[in-house]
């Protein structure tokens, strides 16, 4: 048996320091007639996972200074206090069911917070001045199965890394130790992060001239908060938010994308890309819907932040099973009025959208695509060369906007086989604290061409006007 070993402590990458120092929770639903069998399988699987990847039982710690930098995070073996937190907690909920949780499409922020408090193994926030566990699980036994909650330390993982752990856990639950075959089990996390940091040493002259200071200049205020202060702030904030789960027909989105690409061809704008993707069009659609109902914008042009996975945008690619943060954020303006384009759109009348909506969606999607295309091998290497030069690593946080979107559409979580006693999941959701401007495109359901599943959080005062808008009704109405 090969066990991945690390020489702790070791430093997290500069890119890991650009991420909010919070916990993200994922919920995986397993409908089961005999939850006890599934619980035994999870216990064995998680034990096996930690035996093979013991770094996952560790902590992150913050040092005031190290290697010529201020506020540096390290991976450390657990101490007595954090080692006492079980890797898998078991909780019984006699009045909760998987069906009710998945069927509730609209929740208040307070309800979202209560569900997270009841079911997650770690809080949303632990002060970085304290030891912060890297990973924990909670098996919530309900009337009709198990809701598995996985809390990740976002300084250690990004979404792609979390997905790799879910896949690894599925294999640990499904197979014997000798049959574990995923490449993650031969991973040295320490070596992987070091290799990532070395990308910046091969930066060309042109790439070195890129300016990243405007994107990575946000001072991290979170370390100034205690865990108690954060909790109080979230409880107060929760009263003003609503969480929504939406579904958009795959065929409707495909038709809209086709029309947007036809408009791009008709317009022949030199600054626009040759095509837009389904994700681009969906991001544009959501942003315009939200912008229309957000009184604070007052008709002004807003900005969308899109999270970009850089693993495949560097040559050679970073492995998909890399656990650390390999994401950046790009920004695109969202038009508040109809772009001036002398094109005839009458051929698209059967789509059911007016000229202004079609042009705004197309223009926004084009700007989103253009912003994403900037992130190429040259850009990634330049960024990796820039971040290590910064003195205070608490002052290189990614800048965000009032509206942000992240797409997990290509995650294969619905296809993971957790073995005979657990099977495949029936539902997936996440908890990213309380972020009133965040939209997440959830993983596609377990079939080709599945409809698009979207989770968003919005100010409660904006929710009624969003629901009643023509564009929202066209996309998400019954």
C-alpha positions as CSV (number, residue, x, y, z in Angstrom):
1,X,0.0,0.0,0.0
2,X,1.3,3.4,-1.0
3,X,0.7,6.2,1.5
4,X,1.1,9.8,0.4
5,X,3.5,11.4,3.0
6,X,4.3,15.0,3.5
7,X,7.0,16.8,5.5
8,X,5.0,19.2,7.5
9,X,4.9,22.1,8.0
10,X,4.9,23.3,4.4
11,X,3.7,26.5,2.8
12,X,0.5,26.9,0.9
13,X,1.0,28.4,-2.6
14,X,0.7,32.1,-3.2
15,X,-2.5,31.4,-5.2
16,X,-4.0,29.7,-2.1
17,X,-3.6,33.1,-0.3
18,X,-5.8,34.9,-2.8
19,X,-8.9,33.0,-1.6
20,X,-11.4,34.0,1.1
21,X,-10.4,32.2,4.4
22,X,-13.7,30.4,4.8
23,X,-15.2,26.9,4.8
24,X,-17.4,25.7,1.9
25,X,-19.8,22.8,2.6
26,X,-21.1,20.3,0.0
27,X,-24.1,18.1,0.6
28,X,-24.5,14.7,-1.1
29,X,-27.8,12.9,-0.8
30,X,-27.9,9.1,-0.6
31,X,-31.5,7.7,-0.5
32,X,-31.3,4.5,1.5
33,X,-33.7,1.9,2.9
34,X,-31.1,0.8,5.5
35,X,-28.9,3.8,6.4
36,X,-26.9,1.7,8.8
37,X,-25.2,-0.2,5.9
38,X,-24.4,3.1,4.2
39,X,-23.0,4.5,7.4
40,X,-20.7,1.6,7.8
41,X,-19.5,2.0,4.2
42,X,-18.8,5.7,4.8
43,X,-16.9,5.0,8.0
44,X,-14.7,2.5,6.2
45,X,-14.3,4.7,3.1
46,X,-13.3,7.8,5.0
47,X,-10.8,5.8,7.2
48,X,-9.2,4.4,4.1
49,X,-9.1,7.9,2.5
50,X,-7.3,9.4,5.4
51,X,-4.9,6.5,5.6
52,X,-3.9,7.0,2.0
53,X,-3.9,10.8,2.1
54,X,-3.1,11.7,5.8
55,X,-2.5,15.4,4.9
56,X,-6.3,15.7,4.8
57,X,-6.4,15.2,8.6
58,X,-4.1,18.2,9.0
59,X,-4.6,21.9,9.7
60,X,-3.7,25.2,8.2
61,X,-2.0,27.7,10.4
62,X,-1.0,31.4,9.9
63,X,2.4,32.7,10.6
64,X,3.0,36.4,10.9
65,X,6.1,36.2,8.8
66,X,8.0,33.5,6.9
67,X,10.5,33.3,4.0
68,X,10.4,37.1,3.6
69,X,6.6,37.4,3.5
70,X,4.0,38.5,6.0
71,X,0.9,36.5,6.9
72,X,1.9,33.1,5.4
73,X,-0.3,30.0,5.7
74,X,1.2,26.6,6.3
75,X,0.0,23.0,6.4
76,X,0.6,21.5,9.8
77,X,-0.1,18.1,11.4
78,X,-3.1,18.3,13.8
79,X,-2.5,19.1,17.4
80,X,-4.4,17.4,20.3
81,X,-7.3,19.8,20.0
82,X,-8.0,19.4,16.3
83,X,-7.2,15.7,16.2
84,X,-10.1,15.3,18.7
85,X,-12.5,16.5,16.0
86,X,-13.6,13.2,14.3
87,X,-13.0,13.0,10.6
88,X,-16.6,11.6,10.4
89,X,-19.3,12.9,12.7
90,X,-22.6,11.1,12.8
91,X,-25.8,13.0,13.5
92,X,-29.4,11.7,13.6
93,X,-32.3,13.8,12.4
94,X,-35.6,12.2,13.2
95,X,-37.7,15.0,11.6
96,X,-35.6,15.7,8.5
97,X,-35.7,14.0,5.1
98,X,-33.6,14.1,2.0
99,X,-36.8,14.6,-0.1
100,X,-37.9,17.6,1.9
101,X,-34.5,19.2,1.7
102,X,-34.1,18.7,-2.1
103,X,-37.8,19.8,-2.8
104,X,-37.4,23.1,-1.0
105,X,-36.3,25.3,-4.0
106,X,-36.5,28.6,-2.1
107,X,-35.2,29.2,1.4
108,X,-34.6,32.2,3.5
109,X,-31.0,33.0,4.5
110,X,-32.0,32.1,8.0
111,X,-33.2,28.6,6.9
112,X,-30.0,28.1,4.9
113,X,-27.9,29.0,7.9
114,X,-29.9,26.7,10.2
115,X,-29.5,23.7,7.8
116,X,-25.7,24.4,7.6
117,X,-25.5,24.7,11.4
118,X,-27.4,21.4,11.9
119,X,-25.6,19.3,9.3
120,X,-22.1,20.5,8.6
121,X,-19.1,19.2,10.5
122,X,-17.3,22.6,10.7
123,X,-18.6,26.2,10.9
124,X,-18.5,28.6,7.9
125,X,-15.6,30.4,9.5
126,X,-12.8,29.7,11.9
127,X,-10.4,32.6,12.5
128,X,-7.1,32.2,10.6
129,X,-5.4,33.1,13.8
130,X,-6.5,29.7,15.1
131,X,-5.8,26.3,13.7
132,X,-8.2,25.4,10.9
133,X,-8.8,21.8,10.0
134,X,-8.4,21.0,6.3
135,X,-11.4,18.6,5.9
136,X,-14.2,17.0,7.9
137,X,-17.3,15.0,7.1
138,X,-20.7,14.6,8.8
139,X,-23.1,11.8,8.0
140,X,-26.6,13.1,8.7
141,X,-28.9,10.1,9.1
142,X,-32.4,11.1,8.1
143,X,-35.8,9.4,7.7
144,X,-35.0,8.3,4.1
145,X,-31.3,8.1,3.9
146,X,-28.0,9.9,4.6
147,X,-27.1,13.5,3.8
148,X,-23.3,13.5,3.7
149,X,-21.8,16.9,4.4
150,X,-18.2,17.7,3.5
151,X,-16.6,20.9,4.8
152,X,-13.5,22.0,3.1
153,X,-10.9,24.7,4.1
154,X,-11.0,27.0,1.1
155,X,-7.4,28.0,1.6
156,X,-6.3,24.4,1.0
157,X,-8.9,23.4,-1.7
158,X,-10.7,24.9,-4.6
159,X,-13.9,23.4,-6.1
160,X,-11.9,21.2,-8.4
161,X,-9.9,19.8,-5.5
162,X,-13.0,19.2,-3.5
163,X,-14.4,17.3,-6.5
164,X,-11.3,15.1,-6.6
165,X,-11.8,14.2,-3.0
166,X,-15.4,13.2,-3.6
167,X,-14.3,10.9,-6.4
168,X,-11.5,9.5,-4.2
169,X,-14.0,8.8,-1.4
170,X,-16.3,7.1,-3.8
171,X,-13.5,4.7,-4.8
172,X,-12.6,4.1,-1.2
173,X,-16.2,3.2,-0.4
174,X,-16.4,1.0,-3.5
175,X,-13.2,-1.0,-3.7
176,X,-10.6,-2.7,-1.6
177,X,-7.5,-0.9,-0.7
178,X,-5.4,-2.9,-3.1
179,X,-7.7,-1.9,-6.0
180,X,-7.4,1.9,-5.5
181,X,-6.3,3.2,-8.8
182,X,-7.0,7.0,-9.0
183,X,-3.8,9.1,-9.5
184,X,-4.7,11.2,-6.5
185,X,-3.6,8.3,-4.2
186,X,0.0,8.8,-5.5
187,X,-0.1,12.5,-5.0
188,X,2.3,14.5,-2.9
189,X,0.4,17.6,-2.1
190,X,3.6,19.4,-1.0
191,X,5.4,18.6,-4.2
192,X,2.3,19.6,-6.3
193,X,2.0,23.0,-4.7
194,X,5.8,23.5,-5.1
195,X,5.5,22.6,-8.8
196,X,2.7,25.0,-9.3
197,X,4.7,27.9,-7.8
198,X,7.6,27.1,-10.2
199,X,5.4,28.0,-13.2
200,X,6.2,31.6,-12.6
201,X,9.9,31.0,-13.1
202,X,9.4,30.4,-16.8
203,X,7.7,33.7,-17.6
204,X,8.5,35.3,-20.9
205,X,9.3,39.0,-21.2
206,X,5.9,39.9,-22.6
207,X,4.1,37.9,-19.9
208,X,6.2,39.6,-17.2
209,X,4.9,42.9,-18.3
210,X,1.3,42.0,-17.4
211,X,-0.2,44.1,-14.6
212,X,-2.1,42.0,-12.0
213,X,-2.2,44.6,-9.3
214,X,-5.8,45.7,-10.0
215,X,-7.1,42.1,-9.7
216,X,-5.1,41.1,-6.7
217,X,-5.1,44.1,-4.4
218,X,-7.9,43.4,-2.0
219,X,-6.8,43.5,1.7
220,X,-8.0,40.5,3.6
221,X,-10.2,41.8,6.5
222,X,-11.4,38.4,7.6
223,X,-8.3,37.7,9.9
224,X,-9.4,40.8,11.9
225,X,-12.6,39.0,12.9
226,X,-13.0,36.4,15.6
227,X,-15.0,33.3,15.0
228,X,-17.7,34.7,17.3
229,X,-17.9,38.0,15.5
230,X,-18.2,36.3,12.2
231,X,-21.1,34.1,13.5
232,X,-23.0,37.2,14.8
233,X,-22.5,39.0,11.5
234,X,-23.8,36.1,9.5
235,X,-26.9,35.7,11.7
236,X,-27.7,39.3,11.2
237,X,-27.0,39.2,7.4
238,X,-29.1,36.0,6.9
239,X,-32.4,37.9,7.5
240,X,-31.9,39.9,4.3
241,X,-31.2,37.1,1.9
242,X,-33.0,34.4,-0.1
243,X,-31.5,31.2,-1.5
244,X,-33.1,29.9,-4.8
245,X,-32.6,26.7,-6.8
246,X,-33.6,27.1,-10.4
247,X,-33.8,24.9,-13.5
248,X,-33.3,25.9,-17.1
249,X,-34.3,23.7,-20.0
250,X,-31.2,22.4,-21.8
251,X,-33.0,22.7,-25.2
252,X,-34.0,26.3,-24.4
253,X,-30.5,27.3,-23.5
254,X,-29.1,25.6,-26.6
255,X,-31.5,27.5,-28.8
256,X,-30.6,30.8,-27.1
257,X,-26.9,30.1,-27.6
258,X,-27.4,29.3,-31.3
259,X,-29.2,32.6,-31.7
260,X,-26.5,34.6,-29.9
261,X,-23.8,33.0,-32.1
262,X,-25.8,33.9,-35.2
263,X,-26.1,37.5,-34.0
264,X,-22.3,37.6,-33.4
265,X,-21.9,36.5,-37.0
266,X,-24.3,39.1,-38.3
267,X,-22.8,42.0,-36.2
268,X,-19.2,41.2,-37.2
269,X,-17.8,43.3,-34.3
270,X,-14.0,43.2,-34.4
271,X,-13.8,43.3,-30.6
272,X,-16.2,40.3,-30.1
273,X,-15.2,36.7,-30.0
274,X,-16.0,34.2,-32.7
275,X,-18.4,32.3,-30.5
276,X,-20.0,32.1,-27.0
277,X,-20.5,29.0,-25.0
278,X,-23.6,27.8,-23.1
279,X,-22.0,28.8,-19.8
280,X,-21.3,32.3,-21.3
281,X,-25.0,32.7,-22.4
282,X,-26.3,31.4,-19.1
283,X,-24.0,33.8,-17.1
284,X,-25.2,36.7,-19.3
285,X,-28.9,35.7,-18.8
286,X,-28.6,35.4,-15.0
287,X,-26.6,38.7,-14.7
288,X,-29.1,40.7,-16.8
289,X,-32.0,39.2,-14.9
290,X,-30.4,40.1,-11.6
291,X,-29.3,43.5,-12.8
292,X,-32.8,44.5,-13.9
293,X,-34.2,43.9,-10.4
294,X,-31.3,45.4,-8.5
295,X,-32.4,49.0,-7.6
296,X,-29.0,49.9,-6.4
297,X,-27.6,49.9,-9.9
298,X,-30.1,52.6,-11.0
299,X,-29.7,51.7,-14.7
300,X,-25.9,51.8,-14.6
301,X,-23.7,49.2,-16.1
302,X,-22.8,46.5,-13.6
303,X,-19.9,44.0,-13.6
304,X,-19.9,40.2,-13.4
305,X,-17.0,38.3,-11.8
306,X,-16.5,34.8,-13.4
307,X,-14.4,32.2,-11.6
308,X,-12.0,30.5,-14.1
309,X,-10.4,27.1,-13.5
310,X,-6.8,27.5,-14.7
311,X,-5.8,23.8,-14.7
312,X,-6.3,23.3,-18.4
313,X,-5.2,26.8,-19.3
314,X,-1.5,26.2,-18.8
315,X,0.8,24.0,-21.0
316,X,1.3,21.3,-19.9
317,X,-2.0,21.2,-18.0
318,X,-2.2,21.0,-14.2
319,X,-3.6,17.6,-13.2
320,X,-7.4,17.6,-12.6
321,X,-6.8,15.9,-9.3
322,X,-4.6,18.8,-8.0
323,X,-6.1,19.7,-4.7
324,X,-5.0,23.3,-4.2
325,X,-6.5,26.5,-5.5
326,X,-6.0,26.8,-9.3
327,X,-8.6,29.5,-10.0
328,X,-8.7,33.1,-10.8
329,X,-11.4,35.7,-11.4
330,X,-12.1,37.7,-14.5
331,X,-14.5,40.6,-14.9
332,X,-16.9,41.6,-17.6
333,X,-19.3,44.6,-17.8
334,X,-23.0,43.8,-18.1
335,X,-24.8,46.3,-20.4
336,X,-27.7,48.1,-18.9
337,X,-29.2,49.1,-22.2
338,X,-29.5,47.8,-25.7
339,X,-26.2,47.9,-27.7
340,X,-26.4,49.9,-30.9
341,X,-26.2,47.1,-33.6
342,X,-27.7,47.6,-37.0
343,X,-28.9,44.0,-37.4
344,X,-32.2,42.5,-38.3
345,X,-33.4,40.1,-35.6
346,X,-36.9,39.4,-37.0
347,X,-35.9,35.8,-37.9
348,X,-35.6,35.1,-34.2
349,X,-39.1,36.3,-33.2
350,X,-40.2,32.7,-32.5
351,X,-37.7,32.5,-29.6
352,X,-40.1,34.8,-27.5
353,X,-37.5,37.4,-26.5
354,X,-37.5,41.0,-27.6
355,X,-34.7,42.8,-29.5
356,X,-33.3,44.5,-26.4
357,X,-33.0,41.3,-24.4
358,X,-31.4,39.4,-27.2
359,X,-28.8,42.1,-27.9
360,X,-28.0,42.6,-24.2
361,X,-27.6,38.8,-23.7
362,X,-25.4,38.5,-26.8
363,X,-23.3,41.5,-25.8
364,X,-22.9,40.3,-22.2
365,X,-22.0,36.8,-23.3
366,X,-19.4,38.1,-25.8
367,X,-17.8,40.2,-23.1
368,X,-17.8,37.3,-20.7
369,X,-16.2,35.0,-23.3
370,X,-13.6,37.7,-24.1
371,X,-12.6,38.1,-20.5
372,X,-12.2,34.3,-20.1
373,X,-10.0,34.0,-23.2
374,X,-7.5,36.3,-21.6
375,X,-6.6,33.5,-19.2
376,X,-4.1,31.5,-21.2
377,X,-0.7,29.9,-20.6
378,X,1.1,33.3,-20.8
379,X,-1.4,34.9,-18.3
380,X,-1.2,32.0,-15.8
381,X,2.6,32.0,-15.8
382,X,2.7,35.7,-15.5
383,X,0.4,35.6,-12.5
384,X,2.5,32.8,-10.9
385,X,5.5,35.1,-11.3
386,X,3.7,38.1,-9.8
387,X,2.1,36.8,-6.6
388,X,5.3,35.4,-4.9
389,X,6.8,38.9,-5.2
390,X,4.2,40.5,-3.0
391,X,5.4,41.1,0.6
392,X,2.1,40.8,2.5
393,X,0.2,37.7,1.4
394,X,-2.9,38.9,3.2
395,X,-3.1,41.8,0.7
396,X,-3.3,39.7,-2.5
397,X,-7.0,38.6,-2.2
398,X,-8.9,38.4,-5.5
399,X,-11.1,41.4,-6.2
400,X,-14.7,40.5,-6.7
401,X,-17.9,42.3,-7.8
402,X,-21.5,42.6,-6.6
403,X,-22.4,39.8,-9.0
404,X,-20.3,36.6,-9.4
405,X,-20.7,33.2,-11.0
406,X,-19.0,29.9,-10.8
407,X,-19.8,26.9,-13.0
408,X,-19.5,23.3,-11.8
409,X,-21.5,22.0,-14.7
410,X,-18.8,19.5,-15.8
411,X,-18.4,17.9,-12.4
412,X,-19.2,14.2,-12.6
413,X,-20.4,13.8,-9.1
414,X,-23.7,12.3,-10.1
415,X,-21.8,9.6,-11.9
416,X,-19.6,8.6,-8.9
417,X,-20.3,5.1,-7.7
418,X,-20.0,4.9,-3.9
419,X,-20.4,1.1,-3.8
420,X,-23.1,-1.5,-3.0
421,X,-24.4,0.1,0.2
422,X,-24.5,3.7,-1.0
423,X,-24.7,3.8,-4.8
424,X,-24.9,7.1,-6.6
425,X,-26.2,10.4,-5.1
426,X,-29.7,11.7,-5.9
427,X,-29.1,15.3,-5.1
428,X,-26.2,17.8,-4.7
429,X,-26.1,21.2,-3.1
430,X,-23.5,23.5,-1.5
431,X,-23.2,26.2,1.2
432,X,-20.8,29.0,0.5
433,X,-21.7,31.1,3.5
434,X,-24.0,34.0,2.8
435,X,-23.0,35.8,-0.4
436,X,-25.9,37.8,-1.8
437,X,-24.4,38.2,-5.3
438,X,-23.3,34.6,-5.9
439,X,-24.6,32.2,-8.6
440,X,-23.4,28.7,-8.9
441,X,-24.1,26.4,-11.9
442,X,-24.5,23.0,-10.3
443,X,-23.2,19.7,-11.7
444,X,-25.2,18.2,-14.5
445,X,-27.6,15.5,-13.6
446,X,-26.7,11.9,-14.4
447,X,-27.6,12.0,-18.1
448,X,-26.3,13.6,-21.3
449,X,-28.1,16.8,-22.1
450,X,-29.4,17.3,-18.6
451,X,-31.2,20.6,-17.8
452,X,-29.2,23.3,-16.2
453,X,-29.3,23.4,-12.4
454,X,-28.6,26.8,-10.8
455,X,-28.2,27.8,-7.2
456,X,-28.2,31.5,-6.4
457,X,-28.5,33.8,-3.4
458,X,-30.2,37.2,-3.7
459,X,-31.4,40.0,-1.5
460,X,-34.8,39.2,-0.3
461,X,-36.1,42.6,-1.4
462,X,-35.0,41.8,-5.0
463,X,-36.5,38.3,-5.2
464,X,-40.1,39.3,-6.0
465,X,-39.1,41.6,-8.8
466,X,-36.7,39.0,-10.2
467,X,-39.5,36.4,-10.2
468,X,-41.9,38.7,-12.0
469,X,-39.6,40.0,-14.7
470,X,-40.4,38.9,-18.3
471,X,-36.8,37.6,-19.0
472,X,-36.8,35.5,-15.8
473,X,-40.3,34.1,-16.6
474,X,-39.1,33.2,-20.1
475,X,-36.1,31.3,-18.7
476,X,-37.4,29.7,-15.5
477,X,-41.2,30.0,-15.6
478,X,-43.4,26.9,-15.7
